Amino acid sequence: MNRLVLPLLLVIAFVVTSAAPLLADAGNSAYDKARRQYQSLIQSTEKQKKRHHWEKAIRSFRNVYKGYPGHRRQTDALYMVGKCQMRLYEISRRGQDARDSIESFDLLATRFSESNLADDALYHGGELARELGDYPGAFLRFQRVVADYPSGDMLARAKNQLELLDRIQPVAPAPRAEVTTGKPSMSLILAIDQGTTSTRSIIYDDSLTPLASAQEEFPQIYPADGWVEHDAEVIWQTVDRTIKAALDKAGK
């Protein structure tokens, strides 16, 4: 019996070793095919007007991201998902398209924070948040570019956006909570940045200066290939905990 073990192990090792280059080649081919599809789309004004062409490009890049975990093109594919959704929003002007793009960019910045695309993703997410009127969310993303990627190519542009946001006075500020601590009351603004993979709560003062923040990730549920689900109760618990943590950090 033992005589069969070593040959069997060698066969398994050979199969695994041989499969790795094939999988890498398949990932490259799938990504290149998606890129060609995207290039064809952006070169055709007529195609760009039709939503299904964008949705097809998004699916192609998402299939690379989902289907080839650990592949060197996985991050590129996720970035292109967000980029296609952003380009679609520029044409459709549907808020949901912008929110979908923000989620994709936030996912990249969270899961692949070491990637050279992370600061690009945060910057584009900030641009979209600003367009949707989510100034605290935009401020947070631009601030992360400056704080976390000081050597990145988005640094100057993020600083520019922060300066512009400083001049913006929202017409209808978010509801403010009066916090009583035994001292004179202070008006605070709470922003909840609900992403695809994590929850972040940020406390601002009257002038939209961030005082403190707290972030917590939550698990992704994959019931089938190409599907992702979340537990609403778990998300609510992360919201509750991050709000309390942010208030504690702010000393409130």
BADRENDREN-124777 format. One record per atom (N, C-alpha, C, O): x, y, z. Coordinates in steps of 0.1 Angstrom, whole numbers, plus 5000, padded with zeros to 4 digits. Example, Ala and Ser with C-alpha at 12.3 -4.5 7.8 and 13.67 -1.06 7.14 Angstrom:
% residues 2
513249435078/512349555078/513249675078/514249675085/512849785071/513749895071/512950005079/513450115080/
This chain:
% residues 252
500849885000/500050005000/500950135000/500650224993/501950135008/502850245009/503550274996/503950384993/503750164988/504450184975/503550274966/504150334957/502250284968/501450364959/501350504964/501050594956/501750534976/501550674982/502450774975/501950874970/503750734974/504650834968/504350864953/504350984949/504150764945/503750794931/502450874930/502350964922/501550844939/500250924939/500551074942/499951164936/501351094952/501751234956/502451304945/502251424943/503351234938/504051294927/503051334916/503251434910/502151244913/501151274903/500351404907/500151484898/499851404919/499151524924/499951654923/499451754918/501151644927/502051764926/502251804912/502351924909/502451704903/502651734889/501351804883/501451904876/500151754887/498951814882/498751954887/498452044879/499051984900/498852114906/499852214899/499552324896/501152164898/502152254892/501852284878/502052394873/501352184870/501052204856/499752294855/499652374845/498852294864/497652364863/497852514865/497152594860/498752554874/498952694878/499252784866/498652884864/500252744857/500452824845/499252834836/498952944830/498452724835/497252724826/496252814832/495552894824/496052824845/495152914851/495553054849/494753144847/496853084851/497353214849/497153264834/496653374832/497353174825/497153204811/495653234808/495253324801/494753154814/493353164813/492953304818/492053374812/493453344830/493153474836/493553584827/492853684825/494753574822/495253674812/494353694800/494053804795/494053574795/493153574782/491853634785/491353714777/491253604797/489953654800/489953804802/489153874798/491053854809/491253994811/491454074798/490854174795/492354014789/492554074776/491354084768/491054184761/490553984768/489253984761/488354094766/487654164758/488254104779/487454214785/487954344781/487154434778/489254364781/489854494777/489554524762/489154644759/489554424754/489254454740/487754494738/487454584730/486954424746/485554464746/485354604750/484554684745/486054644761/485954784766/486454884756/485854984754/487554854750/488154944740/487154964728/487055074723/486554854724/485554864713/484454954717/483855024709/484054944730/482955024735/483255174735/482455254731/484355204741/484655354742/485055414729/485155544728/485255334719/485555394705/484355414697/484355464686/483155364702/481955374695/480955464703/480455424714/480655584698/479655664704/478255604705/477555624715/477955534694/476655474694/476455364705/475455354711/477555274706/477455174716/477355224730/476655174738/478055344732/478055394746/476655444750/476355454762/475855474741/474455524744/473555404749/472455434754/473955284746/473155164750/473655094762/474755054763/472755094772/473155044785/473654904785/474654874793/473154814777/473454674777/474954654773/475554554777/475554744766/476954734762/477854754774/478854684777/477454854782/478154874795/478054764805/478954714811/476854714806/476554594815/477354474811/477854404819/477454454798/478254344793/479754354796/480354264801/480254474795/481654504798/481854484813/482854424818/480954534821/481054514836/481054374840/481854334848/480154294834/480154144837/481454084833/481953994840/482054114822/483254054817/484354084827/485153984831/484554204832/485554234841/485254174855/486154124862/484054174859/483654114872/483953954872/484353904882/483753894860/483953754859/485453724861/485853624867/486353814856/487753794858/488053814873/488853734879/487553914879/487753944893/487353824902/488053784911/486153774899/485553664907/486153534904/486353444913/486453514891/486853374887/488353344888/488753224887/489153444891/490653414892/491253484904/492053574903/490753434916/491353494928/492853474930/493353364927/493553574934/494953574935/495753604922/496953614922/494953604911/495653634898/496153784898/495553874904/497153804891/497753944890/496854044884/496954164886/495853994876/494854084870/493654104878/492754174874/493554034889/492254044897/492054194901/490854244900/493054264906/492854404910/492454494898/491654574899/493154464887/492954544875/491454524871/490854624867/490954404872/489654374867/488654444876/487654504871/488854444889/487954514899/487954664896/486854724897/489154714894/489154864890/488354894878/487654994877/488454804868/487754834855/486254814857/485454884850/485854734867/484354724870/483954864875/482954914870/484654914884/484355054889/484355154879/483555244878/485355144870/485555254860/484355244850/483855344845/483955124846/482855104836/481555164843/480755224836/481355134855/480155184862/480255334863/479155394862/481355394865/481555534865/481255594852/480555694851/481755534841/481455584827/480055574824/479455664817/479355464829/477955444826/477155554833/476255614828/477555594846/476855694853/477055834846/476055914845/478155854840/478355984833/477456004821/477056114817/476955884816/475955884805/474555884810/473655954805/474255784819/472955764824/472455874834/471255904835/473455924842/473156014853/472255954864/471456024871/472255814864/471455744875/472255734887/473455694887/471655774898/472455774911/472855634914/473955614920/472055534911/472455394915/473755354907/474555274913/473955394895/475155364888/476355424895/477455354896/476255544900/477355604908/477555534921/478755504924/476555494927/476655414940/477355284938/478155234946/476955214927/477555084923/479055104921/479855024925/479455214914/480855244911/481655264924/482755224926/480955344933/481655374946/481855244954/482955234960/480955154954/481055034961/482254954955/483054894963/482354944942/483454874936/484854934939/485754864943/484855064939/486155134942/486455114957/487655094961/485455124966/485655104980/486154964983/487054944992/485554864976/485954724978/487454714974/488254644981/487854774963/489254764959/490154824970/491254764973/489854944974/490655014984/490754934997/491754955004/489754865000/489754785013/490454655011/491354615020/490154575001/490754444999/492154454994/492954364997/492454554986/493754564979/494454694982/494854774973/494554724995/495054854999/496454884995/496954994995/497254774993/498654784989/498754804974/499854834969/497654794966/497754804952/498054954948/497655044955/498754974937/498955104932/497655164926/497655284921/496555094926/495255144921/494355184933/493355244930/494855154945/493955194956/493755334958/492555384960/494755424956/494555564957/493655614945/492855714947/493855564933/492955594922/491455564925/490555644923/491255444931/489955404935/489255494945/488155534944/490055534955/489555624966/489255754960/488255824963/490055804951/489855934945/488555934937/487756024938/488455834928/487255834920/485955814928/484955874925/486055734939/484955724948/484555854954/483455884956/485655934958/485356064963/484656154954/483756234957/485156154941/484556234931/483056204929/482156294929/482756074929/481356034927/480456074940/479356114938/481056054952/480356084964/480056234964/478956274968/480956314960/480756464959/479656494949/478856584952/479656424938/478556454928/477256414933/476256484930/477156314942/475856274948/475456364960/474456344966/476356454963/476056544975/476456484988/476156544998/477156374988/477656315000/479056375003/480056315001/479056495009/480256575011/481156505022/482356495020/480556455033/481356385043/482056265037/483256235040/481356185029/481856065022/483056105013/484056035012/482856215005/483856254996/485056305004/486256265000/484856385014/485956425023/486756315028/487956315028/486056215033/486756095039/487656025029/488755995032/487156005017/487955935007/489156015002/490255965001/488956145000/490056234996/491156235008/492356235005/490656245020/491556245031/492356125032/493556125036/491756005029/492455885030/493555875019/494655825021/493255935007/494355944997/495556015002/496655975001/495256135009/496356215014/497156145025/498356145025/496356085034/496956025046/497655895043/498755865048/497055805035/497555675033/498455655020/499255565020/498355755011/499155734998/499855864995/499555924984/500755915004/501356045002/502356044990/502756144985/502655924985/503555914973/502855874961/503455864950/501455864962/500655824950/500455944940/500656054943/500055904928/499856004918/498556084919/498256174912/497756044929/496456114932/496556224943/495556284946/497756234949/497956324961/497556464958/496656524965/498056524948/497856664945/496356684942/495756784946/495756594934/494356614930/493456594943/492456664944/493756504952/492956484964/493056614973/492056654978/494256664974/494456794982/493556904976/492956984983/493556914963/492757014956/491256994959/490657094962/490856874959/489456844962/489056884977/487956924979/489956854986/489756885000/489657035001/488857085009/490457114994/490357254995/489057304990/488457404995/488557244979/487257284973/486157244983/485157324985/486157134989/485157094999/485157185011/484057205017/486257235015/486357325026/485457455024/485057515033/485257485011/484557615008/483057585006/482257675005/482657455006/481257415004/480557425017/480957365027/479457495017/478457495028/477257425024/476457485016/476957305028/475857225024/474557305027/474357375037/473657305017/472357375019/471557315030/470857385037/471557185030/470757105040/471657015048/471756905044/472257065059/473156975067/472456855072/471256855074/473256755075/472656625081/472156665095/472756755101/471156585100/470656605113/471856605124/472656515123/471756695133/472856705143/472356655156/471256675160/473256575163/472856525176/473456615187/474656645187/472556645196/473056725208/473556625218/472856545223/474856635221/475456545231/475656615244/476356725245/475056565255/475156625268/476256555276/476156435278/477256625281/478356565288/478556635301/479656615308/477656725306/477856795318/478556925315/478657015324/479056945302/479757065298/478757135288/477757075284/479057255283/478257315273/478057225261/479057165257/476857215256/476557125245/477257165233/477557275230/477557055224/478257085212/477557005201/477156895202/477357075189/476657005178/477656925171/478756965167/477256795168/478056705161/477256655148/476056655148/478056605138/477456545127/477956405126/479256385126/477056315124/477456175123/477256135108/476256145102/478356075102/478256025088/478555875089/479555825095/477755795083/477955645082/478255615068/477455625059/479455565066/479955525052/479755375051/480655295056/478655335045/478355195044/478855135031/478355165021/479955055032/480554995020/480054855018/479254795026/480654795008/480354655005/480954555015/480454445018/482154595020/482854495029/483054555043/483554475052/482754675045/482954735059/482054845061/481454905052/481954885074/481154995079/482055095085/482955055093/481955225082/482755325089/481855435094/480955485087/482055475106/481355595112/482255705115/483355685120/481855825111/482755945113/482056055120/480856075117/482656115130/482056225137/482756355132/483956365132/481856455129/482356585124/481856695134/480856675140/482556805134/482056915141/481257005132/480956965120/480857125137/479957215129/480557255115/479857275106/481957255115/482557305103/483057195094/483857215085/482457075096/482756955089/484256905090/484756845081/484856945101/486156895105/485956755111/485356745122/486656645106/486456515113/487156515126/488256555128/486356465136/486956455150/487356315153/488456295159/486656215148/487056075150/486355985141/485256025135/486855865139/486155765131/486455625136/487455605143/485655535132/485855385135/485355305124/484355335117/486055195121/485655115109/485754965114/486554925122/484754885108/484754745111/484354675098/483354705092/485054565095/484654485083/483654375087/483554345099/482854325078/481954225080/482054115069/482554145058/481653995072/481853885062/481053895050/479953945050/481553845039/480853825027/480253685026/480953595030/479153665020/478553535019/478353505004/477753584997/478953395000/478953354985/478153224984/478653114984/476753234982/475953124981/476153044967/475852924967/476653114957/476853054944/477853134936/478153244940/478353074926/479353144917/478753274912/477653274905/479353384914/478853514909/477853584918/477353694914/477553524929/476553584939/477253624951/478253564955/476753734957/477253774970/476153824979/475253894974/476153784991/475053825000/475653885013/476753855016/474753955021/475254005034/474153975044/472953965041/474553965056/473553945067/473254085073/474054155078/471954135071/471554265075/471754285090/472154395094/471554185098/471654195112/473154225116/473454305125/474054155109/475454175112/475854315108/476654385115/475354365096/475754505092/475254605102/475954695106/473954585107/473454675117/474254675130/474454775136/474754555134/475654545146/476954625144/477454695153/477454615132/478754695129/478454845129/479254925134/477254885124/476855025125/476855075139/477355175143/476154995147/475955025162/477355035169/477555135176/478154945166/479454935173/480455055168/481155115176/480455075155/481355185150/480855325155/481655415157/479555345156/479055475161/479555495175/480055605179/479355395184/479855405197/481355425198/481755505207/482055345190/483555355190/483955495186/484855555192/483355555176/483755685171/483455795181/484255885183/482255775188/481855875198/482855865210/483255965216/483255745213/484255725224/485555795221/486255855229/486055775208/487255835204/487255985204/488156055207/486056035201/485856185201/485656235215/485556355217/485556145225/485456185239/484056235242/483856325251/483056175235/481656215237/480756105243/479656125245/
